[in-house]
Amino acid sequence: MITISAIQLKDNFFDYLEKVTKGETVVIHHDNQDVAQLFPIRQPDWRDNMKVQPRLLVSPEEIIKPMEDIWEDYI
């Protein structure tokens, strides 16, 4: 996260806009207080932050294999 003054934003708007495009959050400071934030619209995927990754208890082939008792009329 980058904290800048409103004057810095005015003087270098496109530089900071490029940083936001690359994923950075910019906090704008004015009169000794934070007044706004610029952040990318597309937020990181929540799945990237998962601590526990899901895993299959069976093989992928077994998952897509039809169940004979249900499909026997269609085979």
Backbone as numpy.savetxt, mean C-alpha at the origin, in Angstrom:
# Nx Ny Nz CAx CAy CAz Cx Cy Cz
8.96 10.07 6.43 8.12 11.24 6.43 9.01 12.48 6.43
8.64 13.43 5.61 9.37 14.70 5.49 8.50 15.81 6.05
9.08 16.67 6.87 8.36 17.84 7.39 8.99 19.08 6.77
8.16 19.91 6.16 8.64 21.12 5.49 7.74 22.29 5.86
8.26 23.49 5.62 7.43 24.69 5.84 6.59 24.94 4.59
5.57 25.75 4.75 4.71 26.10 3.62 5.52 26.85 2.55
6.48 27.64 2.98 7.31 28.38 2.02 8.18 27.42 1.21
8.75 26.40 1.89 9.54 25.39 1.17 8.67 24.67 0.15
7.45 24.37 0.52 6.54 23.70 -0.42 6.26 24.59 -1.62
6.00 25.87 -1.35 5.72 26.81 -2.44 6.91 26.93 -3.39
8.10 27.00 -2.83 9.30 27.18 -3.64 9.71 25.92 -4.41
9.39 24.75 -3.89 9.84 23.49 -4.49 8.70 22.50 -4.66
7.53 23.00 -5.04 6.34 22.16 -5.09 6.52 20.89 -5.91
7.07 21.00 -7.11 7.18 19.83 -7.99 8.20 18.82 -7.47
9.23 19.28 -6.77 10.19 18.35 -6.16 9.50 17.51 -5.09
8.70 18.15 -4.25 7.99 17.42 -3.20 6.88 16.55 -3.78
6.24 17.01 -4.83 5.22 16.20 -5.48 5.83 14.91 -6.04
7.03 15.00 -6.57 7.72 13.81 -7.07 8.03 12.85 -5.93
8.44 13.37 -4.77 8.71 12.52 -3.61 7.44 11.80 -3.16
6.32 12.51 -3.17 5.04 11.90 -2.80 4.68 10.80 -3.80
4.92 11.06 -5.07 4.65 10.07 -6.11 5.44 8.79 -5.86
6.63 8.92 -5.30 7.48 7.76 -5.03 7.14 7.09 -3.71
6.12 7.59 -2.99 5.67 6.92 -1.78 5.95 7.66 -0.48
6.60 8.78 -0.54 6.94 9.54 0.66 5.74 10.35 1.14
5.63 10.54 2.46 4.61 11.41 3.03 5.27 12.73 3.40
4.63 13.85 3.05 5.17 15.18 3.33 4.20 15.90 4.26
4.71 16.37 5.40 3.91 17.14 6.36 4.27 18.61 6.17
3.25 19.45 6.03 3.47 20.88 5.83 3.27 21.60 7.16
4.25 22.40 7.51 4.30 23.10 8.79 4.11 24.60 8.52
3.20 25.24 9.28 2.94 26.68 9.12 2.60 27.28 10.47
3.20 28.39 10.80 2.98 29.06 12.10 3.17 28.11 13.27
4.28 27.38 13.26 4.68 26.48 14.35 3.71 25.33 14.61
2.99 24.92 13.59 2.13 23.75 13.76 1.95 23.02 12.42
1.72 21.73 12.51 1.45 20.93 11.32 0.05 21.26 10.82
-0.06 21.58 9.54 -1.36 21.99 9.01 -1.90 21.06 7.92
-1.02 20.30 7.28 -1.49 19.44 6.19 -0.48 18.33 5.94
-0.97 17.30 5.23 -0.12 16.19 4.81 -0.36 15.93 3.34
0.72 15.62 2.64 0.61 15.11 1.27 1.07 13.67 1.33
0.24 12.77 0.82 0.62 11.36 0.81 0.09 10.73 -0.46
0.73 9.66 -0.90 0.30 9.02 -2.14 -1.11 8.45 -2.00
-1.87 8.53 -3.09 -3.23 8.00 -3.07 -3.22 6.49 -2.89
-2.33 5.84 -3.63 -2.26 4.38 -3.54 -1.42 3.99 -2.34
-2.06 3.43 -1.33 -1.39 3.01 -0.12 -0.74 1.65 -0.33
0.30 1.34 0.44 0.93 0.03 0.33 -0.09 -1.09 0.57
0.13 -2.20 -0.07 -0.76 -3.35 0.08 -0.64 -3.90 1.50
-1.74 -4.07 2.19 -1.74 -4.55 3.57 -1.12 -5.95 3.66
-1.16 -6.72 2.57 -0.59 -8.06 2.60 0.92 -8.03 2.74
1.56 -6.95 2.30 3.01 -6.83 2.43 3.44 -6.68 3.89
2.55 -6.19 4.74 2.87 -5.97 6.15 2.47 -7.13 7.06
1.97 -8.20 6.49 1.56 -9.35 7.31 2.79 -10.02 7.93
2.71 -10.29 9.23 3.82 -10.95 9.90 3.77 -12.46 9.66
2.57 -13.02 9.60 2.41 -14.44 9.36 1.89 -14.63 7.95
2.64 -15.34 7.14 2.23 -15.59 5.77 1.36 -16.85 5.73
0.22 -16.80 5.06 -0.62 -18.00 4.97 0.10 -19.08 4.16
-0.15 -20.32 4.51 0.44 -21.41 3.75 -0.62 -22.48 3.55
-0.48 -23.20 2.47 -1.43 -24.25 2.14 -1.11 -25.51 2.92
-2.14 -26.19 3.37 -1.94 -27.45 4.09 -1.98 -28.64 3.13
-2.35 -28.39 1.90 -2.36 -29.42 0.87 -1.66 -28.86 -0.36
-1.33 -29.73 -1.30 -0.65 -29.28 -2.51 -1.63 -28.49 -3.39
-1.11 -27.58 -4.23 -1.99 -26.82 -5.13 -2.78 -27.73 -6.08
-2.18 -28.86 -6.50 -2.89 -29.79 -7.38 -4.10 -30.39 -6.67
-3.96 -30.64 -5.39 -5.07 -31.22 -4.63 -6.22 -30.23 -4.46
-5.90 -28.96 -4.40 -6.94 -27.94 -4.25 -7.82 -27.87 -5.49
-7.22 -27.94 -6.68 -8.01 -27.80 -7.90 -8.55 -29.13 -8.42
-8.17 -30.23 -7.79 -8.67 -31.54 -8.20 -10.17 -31.64 -7.85
-11.00 -32.03 -8.80 -12.42 -32.13 -8.49 -12.70 -33.25 -7.48
-13.71 -33.04 -6.71 -14.11 -34.07 -5.75 -15.02 -35.05 -6.47
-14.60 -36.31 -6.52 -15.29 -37.31 -7.33 -16.78 -37.46 -6.97
-17.10 -37.47 -5.69 -18.50 -37.69 -5.31 -19.42 -36.55 -5.78
-18.92 -35.35 -5.88 -19.73 -34.23 -6.34 -19.80 -34.21 -7.86
-18.71 -34.56 -8.54 -18.59 -34.39 -9.98 -18.92 -35.67 -10.75
-19.23 -36.76 -10.11 -19.40 -38.02 -10.84 -20.51 -37.97 -11.89
-21.53 -37.17 -11.68 -22.59 -37.05 -12.70 -22.15 -36.23 -13.91
-21.08 -35.46 -13.76 -20.64 -34.59 -14.83 -19.44 -35.14 -15.60
-18.87 -36.24 -15.14 -17.69 -36.80 -15.79 -18.09 -37.79 -16.87
